[in-house]
Amino acid sequence: MKKSFYSLVIAAVMCGSSLFAQSVDQGKKFFYYERYKSAKDNFEKVLAANPNDISATYWLGQTLIEMKDVAGARAVYLKALETNGNAPLLLVGMGHVELLEGKKDEARQRFETAISLTKGKDGAVLNAIGNANVDSKDGDANYVITKLTPYTQDKKFKDAETWLQIGDAYRVLVDGGNAVTAYQKALAIDPTLAAAKHRIARIYLTQKNPESFLPAYEEAIALDPNYAPSVYDLYVYWYDRDINKAKTYYDKYLTISDPDPKNDYDKASILYASRDFMGAINASKGFISQLGDKADPRYYKLAAYSYDELKDSVNAKDYLEQYFAKQKAEDFVPKDYEFRAKMLSKFPGNETEAFASYEKAIAMDTAYESKLELLENAAAFAKSNGNRAAEANFLGQLYQTKKTPNNVDLYNWGFANYQAGNYKSADSLFAQYTEKYPNEIFGYLWRARSNQAMDTTMAQGLAVPHYEKLAEMARSLDSVKYKGQAVSSYFYLVQYHNDIKKDKAAALRYVDKVLEVDPGNADAIRIRDILNKSPQKKTAAK
């Protein structure tokens, strides 16, 4: 049954009309709306009536995967394969489980077998292979594109789901242009397919383009008012921007989604966003007391954030530590570690652990824009704590992560190294600066200063060629604007030739260069007079 048809009957289905008996198509619609509890109940009833329904078995396993019960999905597929060992859809389902378990080779073999059995012409099987690969960190997005694209060339092809999977594969490859094109092709086949418009919105969301993603989300809801994922994403977007608007979307979400304990958490978090911090704390404590070890660990985090807003760092730290002790490793998000770093920094002696938390947050974050934001925040955090070495480290990661770093990024990285006393690294970075931006003074200036810092006695003369170059560039780039840099360079060279090389003639030449740039420079005139004085002969004592 096509998704375009689903949209015509969904109101009846959601209202519990007897128009349909329990069916695979009805369960798939629940799945499409991300109403996984309803989908699970539906597929289990279908299988109770017909245990050999391969499609219902496949979708039950997929539902369990979405409910984070991979072991349950494995059990469902294994049992079904005992009696239907060559069912292509079940092979793909098992391959999906194996990808999630890190068994890439076994999964690929199952996919290839399924394709061979169906001669690469079964859309349901190909779409299942696409979903398995884009849903798993060990999946292969290029494999999806290679296997599914030929299927779209058939003259009778009319499967919008296939273009969704191809679009998802391009999204995994961070190819937003081709992803959007694929989603638009899905919409061309099924103009009511809210999921395609929703995915387009998410592409624009990663690009931080609200002028594009907000209308796209609204268009998805207009296509299908029951499409809960778009409603929920709009709630999330407005959560820390306009809590009243966010609450409107959330109330709508509650009417079109399955009852879920996480909804109680969202309601409590709305109290926090409304700045009712004690309300959020009391709600969190209430659920913790009521549910005990079964309470969502995020209640501890919500209490920690709320206490932090109330300037109660002791309780904030206590609840945050409980959150980290109770939350599953796979359910942490990068911001958890960033908040932990900030919280630890409020208690002296935890600086090393705080920086380690920032490193974890950065390593965990795979989204380009948010990773850049984390690196910027980490660098600012290090600078505020006076740890210029850590700042240099984070700025280095920022420069290397950016797709198109600019002169300011390179300068900040080099200067942080200079401030941290990493003079050799600073010199190397500012050497790069002079190569990339030869018409800017800063690379020459900080190369000179970095080498001066490495040779404070001037004995090695490390900074001499760099001060000569700095003076030359200062005069050639803008002798008025950079007069100070030229003068200070020449004075350094005066000192070096007089004190280290014992060469008064050379020292006097550089004094003359100072006066070329700044004719009235009193220090240069005084030094010239001193150097020009002949040594007085001592009168012999009688």
LUMNUDREN-448186 format. One record per atom (N, C-alpha, C, O): x, y, z. Coordinates in steps of 0.1 Angstrom, whole numbers, plus 5000, padded with zeros to 4 digits. Example, Ala and Ser with C-alpha at 12.3 -4.5 7.8 and 13.67 -1.06 7.14 Angstrom:
513249435078
512349555078
513249675078
514249675085
512849785071
513749895071
512950005079
513450115080
This chain:
500849885000
500050005000
500950125000
501850135008
500650224991
501550344990
501350435002
500250445008
502350515005
502250605016
501250715012
500650775021
501150755000
500150854996
498750805000
497850885003
498450674999
497150625003
497050625018
495950655024
498150605025
498150605040
497650735045
496850745054
498050845038
497650975043
496150995042
495651085050
495450925033
494050945032
493250865043
492150905046
493850765048
493150685058
493650695072
493150635082
494750785074
495350785087
494450825098
494550785109
493550925095
492650975106
491850865111
491650855123
491350785102
490550665106
491350565115
490850515125
492550545110
493450445117
493750505131
493650425141
494150635132
494550685145
493350695155
493550685167
492150705150
490950705158
490450565162
489550555170
491150465157
490850335161
489550275154
488850195159
489350325142
488250285134
488350135131
489450085130
487250065129
487249925125
487449905110
487249795105
487750025103
487950015088
488949915085
488949835075
490049905094
491149815091
491149715103
490949745114
491449585100
491949495110
493349525112
494049605105
493949455122
495449465124
496149425111
495849315106
496949505106
497649475093
499049525093
499449615101
499849465085
501249515083
501249655079
502049735084
500449695070
500449835065
500049925076
500650035077
499149895084
498849985095
500049995105
500350105110
500649885108
501849885116
502949975110
503650045117
503149965097
504150035090
503850185091
504750275092
502550225091
502150365093
502550415107
503050525108
502250335117
502650365130
504150395131
504650485136
504950295124
506350305124
506850435117
507750505122
506150475106
506450595098
506250715107
507050815106
505250715116
505050825125
505850825137
505750915146
506750725138
507650695150
506850665162
507250705173
505650605160
504850565172
505250415174
504450325170
506350395179
506950255179
506150155189
506150035186
505650205200
504850115208
503650065201
503349945202
502950155194
501750115187
502150015176
501449925173
503250045169
503749965158
504049825163
503649725157
504749815175
505149685181
503849605184
503749485181
502949675191
501649605194
500949545182
500449435182
500949635171
500349595159
500949475153
500249375149
502249475151
503049365145
502849235153
502849125147
502949245166
502749125174
501449065173
501248945173
500349145171
499049085169
498949025155
498248915154
499549085145
499549025132
500248885132
499748795126
501348885139
502148755140
501448655149
501548535147
500648695158
499848605166
498848535158
498548415160
498348605148
497348545139
498048465128
497548365123
499248505124
499948435113
501448445116
502148545112
502048345123
503448355127
504348355116
505548385118
503948315104
504848305092
504848435083
505348435072
504148535088
504148665080
505548725080
505948795090
506248715069
507648755068
507748915069
508548965076
506748985063
506849125063
506549175078
507249265082
505649115085
505349155099
506549125107
506949205116
507249015105
508448985112
509549085110
510149135120
509749115098
510849215094
510549345102
511449405108
509249395101
508949525106
508949525122
509249625128
508649405128
508749395142
510149415146
510449485156
511049345139
512449355142
512949505141
513749555149
512549575130
512949715128
512349795140
513049895144
511149775144
510549845155
511349825168
511649925175
511749705170
512549675182
513949745182
514449795192
514549755170
515749825168
515549975172
516450035179
514450035167
514250175170
513950195185
514150305190
513450095191
513250095206
514450065214
514450045226
515650055206
516950025212
516949885219
517649855229
516249795213
516249655217
516849565206
516149485200
518149585204
518749505193
518749355196
518649275187
518949325208
518949185212
517549125209
517449005204
516449195212
515149145209
514949125194
514349035189
515449225186
515349215171
516149095166
515649015157
517349065172
518048955168
517248825170
517248735162
516648815182
515948695185
514748675176
514448565172
514048785172
512948775163
513448725149
512848635143
514548775144
514948735131
515548595131
515348515122
516248555142
516848425142
515748315142
515848215135
514748345150
513648245151
512948235138
512548115133
512648345131
512048335118
512848275107
512348195099
514148295108
515048235098
515148085100
515648015090
514848025111
514847885113
513847815104
514147695099
512747885101
511747815092
511747885078
511147835069
512348005077
512348075064
513748125061
514048245059
514648035060
516048065059
516448145047
517548205047
515648135036
516048205024
515148325021
515048375010
514448375031
513548485029
514448615029
515048655038
514448685017
515348795015
515148905026
516148965030
513948935029
513749045038
514249015052
514749105059
514148885056
514648845069
516148845069
516748875079
516748805058
518248815057
518748955059
519748985065
518049055052
518449195054
518249235068
519049315074
517049195074
516849235088
517949185097
518449255106
518349055095
519449005103
520749075100
521649095109
520949115087
522149195084
522149325091
523249375095
521049385092
520949515100
521449495114
522149575119
520949395120
521349365134
522849345135
523549395144
523349265125
524849245125
525649375123
526749385129
525149465115
525849595113
525849665126
526949725130
524749665134
524749735147
525649665157
526049725166
525949535154
526849465163
528349475158
529149405164
528549545148
529949565143
530349445134
531549435131
529449365129
529849245121
529549285106
528649235100
530449365101
530249425087
530249315076
529449315067
531249225077
531349125067
530149025066
529648995055
529648985078
528548895078
527248965073
526548915065
527149095077
526049175072
526049185056
525049165050
527249225051
527349245037
526949115029
526349115019
527448995035
527148865028
525548845028
525048795018
524848885038
523448865039
522748955028
521848915021
523249085027
522649175018
522849125003
521949124995
524049075001
524349024987
523448904984
523048884973
523248824994
522448704992
521048744989
520348694979
520548844996
519148894994
518948954980
517948934974
519949024976
519949094963
519948984952
519248994942
520748884954
520848774944
519548694943
519148664932
518948664954
517648594954
516548674947
515648614942
516648804948
515548884942
515948944929
515249024923
517248914925
517748964912
517849124912
517749184901
517949174924
518049324925
516849404921
516949524917
515649334921
514449404915
513349414926
512249454922
513649384938
512649394949
512849514956
513849534964
511949614955
512149744961
512149734976
512949804983
511249654982
511249634997
512549585002
513049635013
513249494995
514549445000
515549544998
516449565007
515549614987
516649724984
516449834994
517449885000
515249874997
515049985007
515449935021
516050015028
515249815024
515649765037
517149765038
517749795049
517849725027
519349735027
519749875029
520749905036
519149975022
519450115024
519350155038
520250225044
518150125044
517950165058
518950105068
519450175077
519249975066
520249915075
521549985074
522250005085
522050025063
523350085061
523350235066
524350275072
522350305064
522350445068
522050455083
522350555089
521450355089
521150355103
522250305112
522150325124
523350255106
524450195114
525750265112
526050305100
526450285122
527750355121
528750275112
529650335107
528550145112
529450055103
528850035089
529349955082
527750105086
527150095073
527950155062
528850235065
527550135050
528250185038
527350265030
526550205022
527350395031
526450485023
526650465008
525750475000
527950455004
528250444990
527650314984
527150304973
527650204992
527050084988
525550104985
524950044976
524850174994
523450204992
523150274979
522350234971
523950374976
523750454964
524050364951
523250364942
525050284952
525450194941
524350084939
524050054927
523750034949
522749924948
521349974945
520549914938
520950094950
519650144949
519350224936
518250224931
520450304932
520250394921
519750324908
518850374901
520350204904
519950134892
518450104892
517750104882
517950064904
516550034906
515650144902
514550124897
516050274904
515250394901
515150414886
514350494881
516050344878
516050374863
514950294856
514750314844
514350194863
513250114856
512150204852
511750294860
511550184841
510450264835
509250264844
508450354845
509050154851
507850134860
508150174874
507250164883
509250234877
509650264891
508750384896
508650484890
508250354908
507350454914
507450444930
506450454937
508650424935
508850394949
509550514956
510750524955
508750594962
509350714969
510350674980
511250754983
510050564987
510950524998
512350504993
513250525001
512550454981
513850434976
514650564975
515850574979
513950674970
514650804970
514950854984
515950924986
514150814994
514350855008
515650795012
516550855019
515850665009
517050595014
518250645006
519350655013
518150674994
519350734986
519650864992
520850904994
518650944995
518851075001
519551065015
520451145018
519150965023
519750945036
521250905034
522150945042
521550825024
522950785021
523750905018
524850925023
523250995010
523951115006
524151205019
525151275021
523151205027
523251285040
524351235049
525151305054
524551095049
525551035057
526951075051
527951095059
527051095038
528251135031
528451285032
529351335026
527551355039
527651505041
527551565027
528251665024
526751515018
526451575005
525051625005
524151555000
524851745011
523551795013
522851825000
521651804999
523551864989
522951894977
522251774970
521051784967
522951664970
522451544964
521351484973
520351424968
521451504986
520451444995
519151524993
518151454992
519151654992
517951724990
517351694976
516151674975
518151674966
517651634953
516951504954
515851484948
517451404961
516851274962
515551284970
514551224966
515451364980
514251384988
513151454979
511951424980
513551544971
512651614962
512051514951
510951524947
512951414947
512451314938
511451224945
510451174939
511651204958
510651124965
509251194966
508251134964
509351324968
508151414968
507451414955
506251424954
508251404944
507651414931
506751284928
505751294922
507251174934
506451054933
505251054943
504151014939
505451104955
504451104965
504351244971
505151264981
503651334966
503551474971
503151494986
503251594991
502551384991
502051395005
503151335015
502851335027
504251305010
505251235018
505951335028
507051395024
505451355039
505951445049
507451415053
508251505056
507751285053
509151245057
510151305048
511251335053
509851315035
510851375026
511051515029
512251565030
510051595031
510151735035
510851755048
511651845050
510551665058
511151665071
512751645070
513451715076
513151555061
514551525059
515251645053
516351685056
514551715043
515051835037
515251945048
516352005048
514351955057
514452045068
515652015077
516352105081
515951895079
517051855087
518451885080
519451915087
518451875067
519651915060
519952065062
521052095065
518852145061
519052285063
519352315078
520052415081
518852235086
519052255101
520552235104
521152315112
521252135098
522652125100
523452235095
524552265099
522952305085
523552425079
523252555087
523652655083
522452535098
522052655106
521352755097
521752875098
520452715089
519752805080
518252805083
517452745077
517852885094
516452885098
515552935087
514352905087
515953025078
515153075068
514652965058
513652975052
515452855058
515052735050
514452625058
513452565054
515052595070
514552475077
513152495084
512352405085
512952615089
511652635096
510452625086
509552555090
510552685075
509452665065
509252525061
508152475059
510452455059
510352315055
509652225065
508852135062
509952255078
509252175089
507752205088
506952115089
507352335087
505952365086
505352305074
504152265075
506052295063
505452235051
505252085053
504252035048
506152025060
505951885063
504651855071
503951765069
504451945081
503251935089
501951965081
500951905083
502152055072
501052095063
500651975054
499451945051
501751895049
501451785041
500751675049
499951595044
501151665062
500551555070
500551605085
501651595092
499451655090
499451715104
499751605114
500051645126
499751485111
500051375121
501451335121
501851235128
502351405113
503751365112
504451415124
504951535124
504551335135
505051385148
506551425148
506851525155
507451365140
508851405140
509051555137
509851615144
508351615128
508451755125
507951845136
508551945139
506851805142
506251875153
507251875165
507451985171
507851765167
508751755179
510051835176
510551905185
510551835164
511751915161
511452055162
512352135166
510252105159
509952245160
509852285175
510252385180
509352185183
509352205198
510852225203
511052315211
511752135198
513152145203
513752275198
514452335206
513452315186
514052445181
513652565189
514452645193
512352575192
511852685199
512052675215
511852775222
512552565219
512652535234
513452645241
512952695251
514652685236
515452785242
515352925235
516253005237
514352935227
514153065220
512853135223
512753255226
511753055224
510453105227
509652985233
509052905226
509752975247
509152865253
507652845252
507152735252
506952965250
505552955248
505252895234
504352805233
505952925224
505752865211
506152725212
505452635206
507252695219
507652555220
506652465227
506352355223
505952525237
504952445244
503752415235
503152315236
503452515226
502352485217
502652365208
501752285206
503852355203
504252245195
504252115203
503852015198
504652125215
504752005224
503351955227
503151835227
502452045230
501051995233
500551925220
499751825222
500851985208
500351915196
501051775195
500351685191
502251775198
503051645197
502351535206
502251425202
501951575218
501351475227
500151415221
499751305225
499351495213
498151435208
498351345196
497451265192
499551345190
499751255178
500851155180
501351095171
501351135193
502351045196
501950945206
500850965213
502650835208
502350735218
502650785232
503650865233
501950745242
502350775255
503750715258
504050605254
504550795265
505950755267
506450825280
506150945282
507150745288
507650805300
508550935297
508651025306
509150935286
510051055283
509251175281
509751285283
507951165279
507051285278
507051355292
506951475292
507051275302
507151345316
508351425318
508351525324
509451365312
510751445313
510651575305
511051675310
510051565293
509951685285
509051795292
509451915292
508051745299
507151845306
507951915317
507852035320
508851835324
509651895335
510651985329
510952095335
511251955317
512252035311
511652165306
512352275306
510352165303
509652295299
509652385311
509652505309
509452335323
509552415335
510852485336
510952605339
511952415333
513352475333
513452585323
513952695326
512952555311
513052655300
512152775303
512452885298
511152765311
510252875315
510852945327
510253035333
512052905331
512852965342
512252935356
512453005366
511352835356
510852785369
511852675374
511452555373
512952725379
514052625382
513652535394
513952415394
513052595404
512652515416
511552415411
511452305416
510652455402
509652365397
510252245390
509852135392
511252275382
511952165375
512652075385
512651955383
513252135395
513952055405
512951965413
513251845415
511852025417
510851945424
510251835416
510051725420
510051865403
509451765394
510451645392
510151535392
511751685390
512751585388
512951495401
512951375400
512951565412
513051485425
511851395427
511951285432
510651445423
509451365424
509551235416
509151125421
509951245404
510051125395
511151035400
511050915399
512251095405
513351005410
512950925422
513150815424
512150995431
511650935443
510650825439
510550715445
509750855430
508650765426
509150645418
508750535421
510150665409
510550555400
511850485405
512150375400
512650555414
513850495418
514850465407
515150555399
515450345406
516450315396
515850315382
516650315372
514550315381
513950315368
513750455362
513250475351
514050555370
513850695366
514850725355
515950685355
514350805345
515150855335
516350925340
516151025348
517650885337
518750955343
518851105340
519451175347
518151145329
518151285326
517551375336
517751495337
516651315345
516151395356
517251445365
517151565370
518351365367
519451415375
520151535368
520551625374
520251525354
520851625347
520051755347
520551865349
518751735346
517851855347
517951925360
517952045361
518051845371
518151905384
519551975385
519652085391
520551925379
521851985379
521852115372
522352215377
521252125360
521152245353
520352355361
520752465361
519352305367
518452395375
519152455387
519052575390
519852365394
520652415406
521752515401
522052615408
522352485390
523352575384
522852715381
523452815384
521552715376
520952845373
520652925387
520653045387
520452845397
520152905410
521452935418
521452975430
522652925411
523952945417
524252855428
525052895437
523752735428
523952635439
524852535432
524452425428
526152565432
527152475425
527352345432
527552235425
527152335445
527352215452
526352115448
526651995445
525052155449
524052055445
524052025430
523751915426
524452125422
524552105408
525551995405
525251905397
526652005411
527751905409
527351775414
527651675407
526651765425
526151635431
525251565421
525451445419
524251635416
523251575407
523951545394
523551445387
524851625389
525551595377
526351465378
526451385369
527051445389
527751325391
526851205392
527251095387
525651215397
524751105398
524251075383
524050955380
524051175375
523651155361
524751075354
524450985347
526051115356
527051045349
527250905354
527650815347
526850875366
526950745372
525850655367
525950535366
524650715364
523450635360
523250625345
522550525341
523650725337
523350725323
524150615316
525250595319
523550555305
524250465297
525250535288
525050645284
526350475286
527450535278
526950585265
527350695260
526050505258
525650535244
524650655244
524350705234
524150695256
523150795257
523650935261
522851025262
524950945263
525551075266
525551155253
525651095242
525451285254
525551375243
526751465245
527051485257
527251525235
528451615237
528251725247
529251755255
527051785247
526851895257
526951845271
527251925280
526751715274
526851665288
528251685293
528451735304
529251655284
530651665288
531051815289
531851845297
530551895280
530852035281
530352095294
531052175301
529052065298
528552115311
529352055322
529552135332
529751935321
530551875332
531951955333
532351975345
532551985322
533752065323
533552195330
534352235338
532452265326
532252395332
531952385347
532352465355
531252275351
530952255365
532152215373
532352265384
533052135367
534252095374
535152215376
535852225387
535152305367
536052425368
535752515380
536552595384
534552495385
534152585396
534752535410
534552595420
535352415409
535952355421
537452335419
537852245411
538252415425
539752405423
540252265424
539852185433
541252235415
541852105415
541352015405
541851895404
540252055398
539651965388
539952005374
539251965364
540952095372
541152155359
541452045348
540952055337
542351955352
542751845342
541551765338
541351735326
540651725347
539451655344
538551735336
537851675327
538451865339
537551955331
537951955316
537151945307
539251975314
539751975300
539551835293
539251835281
539651725301
539451595295
537951575291
537651515281
537051645299
535651635295
535351705282
534551665274
536051825281
535951895268
536451815256
535851805246
537551745258
538051655248
537051545244
536951515232
536451485254
535451385252
534251445244
533751375234
533851555247
532751625240
533051645226
532251615217
534251695223
534651725209
534851595201
534451585190
535451495208
535551365201
534251295197
534151235187
533251315206
531951255204
531151325193
530351265186
531351455192
530451535183
530851515168
531951545165
529951465161
530251435146
529651535137
529951545125
528751625142
528151725134
529151845132
529651895142
529351885120
530351985117
530152115125
531052165131
529052175124
528752305130
528952305145
529552385151
528252205151
528352195166
529752165171
530052205182
530452085163
531852055167
532752185167
533552205176
532552265157
533252395157
532852475169
533752545175
531552485172
531152555183
531752505196
532152585205
531852375198
532452315209
533952355210
534352385221
534652345199
536052385199
536252525203
537152565210
535352615198
535452755201
535252775216
535952855223
534152705221
533852715236
535052665244
535352725255
535552555240
536652495248
537852585248
538552595258
538252645237
539352735236
539052865245
539952905252
537852915245
537553025253
537652985268
538053065277
537152865271
537152815285
538652805290
538952845301
539452755281
540952735285
541552875287
542352895296
541252965278
541853105280
541353165293
542153235300
540053155296
539553215308
540153155321
540153215331
540653025319
541252965331
542852985331
543552925339
543253065321
544753095320
545552985315
546752985316
544952885309
545752765304
545852795289
545052745281
546952865285
547152895271
547552775263
547352775251
548252685269
548552555262
547352485257
547252435246
546352475267
545152405263
544352485252
543752425243
544452615254
543752705244
544452675230
543752665220
545752675230
546452645217
546052515211
545852495199
545852415220
545452285215
544152285208
543952225198
543152345215
541752355210
541752435197
541052405188
542452545197
542452635185
543152565173
542752585162
544152475176
544752395166
543752295160
543652285148
542952235169
541852145164
540852215156
540352165146
540552335160
539552415153
540052455139
539252445130
541252495138
541852535125
541852415116
541552425104
542252295121
542352175113
540952115109
540852035100
539952145117
538552095115
537852185105
537052135097
538052315105
537352405096
537652375082
538752345078
536552375074
536752345059
537552465052
538352435044
537252585057
537952695051
538452795062
537852895064
539452755069
540052835080
540552965073
540952975062
540453075081
540953205076
542153255084
542753185092
542553375080
543853435087
543653455102
544653435109
542453485106
542253505120
542353375128
542953375139
541853265122
542053135128
543453095130
543953045140
544253125119
545753085120
546453175130
547253135137
546153305130
546753395139
546453355153
547353355162
545153335157
544853295170
545553175175
545953165186
545653075166
546352955169
547852985172
548452935182
548453055164
549853095166
550053175178
551053155186
549253275181
549353365192
549153285205
549853315215
548253195205
548053115217
549253035221
549653015232
549952975210
551152905213
552252995218
552952955227
552353115213
553253215218
553053245233
553953245241
551753265236
551353305250
551653185259
551953195271
551553065254
551852945262
553252915263
553652815270
554152985256
555552965257
556052855247
557152805247
555152815238
555552715227
556052795215
555452805205
557252855217
557752945208
558152885194
557952945184
558652765195
558952695182
557752665174
557752685162
556652625181
555352605174
554852735168
554352735157
554952835176
554452965172
555153015160
554553065150
556552995160
557353035148
556852965136
556753025125
556652835137
556252755126
554852795120
554752805108
553952825129
552652875125
552653005118
551953035108
553453095124
553553235118
554353225105
554253315096
555253125103
555853105090
554853075080
554853115068
553852985084
552752955075
551953085072
551453105060
551853165082
551053285080
551653375069
550953435061
553053395070
553653475060
553553415046
553553495036
553453285045
553353225032
551953245026
551753275014
550953235035
549553245031
549153385029
548353425020
549653475038
549253615038
550453705037
550753775047
551153705026
552453775026
552353925027
553253995029
551153975025
550954125025
550354175038
549754285039
550454085048
550054125062
551254125071
552154035069
551254215080
552454235089
552654135100
553754105105
551454065104
551453995116
552353865116
553053835126
552453795105
553353685104
554753715107
555453645114
555253825100
556653875102
556853915116
557953885122
555953995122
556054045135
556253925146
557153935154
555353825145
555353725155
556453615153
556753545162
556953605140
558053525138
559253585145
560053515152
559453715144
560553785150
560453775165
561453745172
559253795171
559153785186
559253645191
559853625202
558753545183
558953405188
560453365188
560853305197
561153415178
562653375178
563353455188
564353415194
562953575191
563553655202
563353585215
564153585224
562153535217
561853465229
562653335231
562953285242
563053275220
563853155220
565353185222
566153095224
565653315221
567053355221
567153485229
567553585223
566853475242
566753605250
568053675251
568053795253
569153605251
570453675252
571053725239
572053795238
570353695228
570753735214
571953655210
572453685198
572553565218
573753505214
573753425201
574653425194
572553365199
572453285186
572053365174
572153325163
571553485177
571053575166
569853515158
569653545147
569053435165
567853375159
566853475153
566353455142
566653585160
565653675156
566153775146
565353845140
567453785144
568053885135
567453885121
566953995117
567453775114
566853785100
565353815100
564853875090
564653775111
563253805111
562953955114
561954005109
563854015122
563654155124
564054235112
563454345109
565054185105
565354255092
564254245083
563854345076
563554125082
562454115073
561254195078
560554255069
561054195091
559954275096
560054425092
559054485088
561254475094
561554615091
561254645076
560654745072
561754555068
561554565053
560154565049
559654645042
559354465055
557954465051
557154575057
556154625051
557454625069
556754735075
556954855066
555954935064
558154875061
558354995052
557654975038
557255075032
557654855033
557054835020
555554825020
554954865010
554954775031
553554765031
552854895034
551954935027
553354965045
552755095048
553755155059
553555135071
554655245054
555655295063
555055385073
555755405084
553955445071
553255525082
552555435092
552755455104
551755345087
550955265096
551855175104
551555155116
552955125098
553755025105
555155085109
556155015110
555155225111
556355285115
556955225128
558155205130
556055205138
556455145151
557155015149
558154985156
556654925141
557354795139
558654815132
559654735136
558754905123
560054925116
561154985126
562254935127
560755075134
561655145144
562055035154
563255025157
561154965160
561554865170
562454755165
563354705172
562254725152
563054625146
564554675144
565454605147
564654805140
565954855138
566654875152
567954855153
565954915162
566554925175
567054785180
568154775186
566354685177
566754545181
568154515174
569054465180
568154555161
569354525153
570554605158
571654565157
570254735162
571354815168
571954745180
573154735181
571054705189
571554635201
572354515198
573454485203
571854435188
572554305185
573954335179
574854275184
574054425170
575354455164
576354525173
577554495173
575854605182
576654675192
577154585203
578254575206
576154515209
576454435221
576954295219
577854255226
576454235208
576854095206
577954085195
578954015198
577854155184
578754145174
579954245175
580954235169
579754345185
580754445187
581154525174
582354555172
580154545167
580354615154
579554745154
578454755150
580354855158
579654985159
579255045146
578255105145
580055015136
579655065122
578255015118
577455085113
578054875120
576854815116
575654875125
574554895120
575954895138
574954945147
574555085143
573455125143
575555165139
575255305134
574455305121
573555395120
574655205113
573855195101
572355175104
571455235098
572155095114
570755075118
570155185125
568955215125
570955265133
570555385139
570055485128
569055555129
570855495117
570555585106
569155535100
568455625095
568955405099
567655355093
566455395102
565455425097
566755405115
565655445124
565355595121
564155635119
566355675119
566155815116
565555835102
564955935099
565755735093
565155745080
563655735081
562855805074
563155655090
561755625092
561155735101
560055775099
561955765112
561455865122
562555965125
563255945135
562656065117
563756165117
563956235131
565056265135
562856245138
562956315151
563156225163
562956265174
563456095161
563456005172
564556035182
565756015178
564256075194
565256125203
566156015208
567356035209
565655895209
566555785214
567555745203
568755715206
567155755190
568155725180
569155835179
570355795177
568855955181
569756065181
570756055192
571956065191
570256015204
571156005216
572055885214
573255895217
571555775209
572455655207
573455685196
574655635197
573055755186
574055795175
575155875181
576355855177
574855965190
575856055196
576855975204
578055995205
576255875212
577055795221
578055715212
579255695216
577455645202
578355565194
579355635186
580455585183
579155765183
580055845175
581155905184
582255945178
580955905197
582055965205
583255875205
583155755207
584455935204
585655865204
586055835219
585755925227
586655725222
586955695236
588055795241
589055815234
587755855253
588755955258
589955885264
589955785270
591155945260
592455895266
592555925280
592356045284
592955825288
593155855302
594455925304
595555895299
594456035313
595656105316
596456025327
595855975337
597756005323
598555925332
598755995346
598956115346
598655915356
598855975370
600256005372
601155915369
600556115378
601856145382
602356055393
603456065398
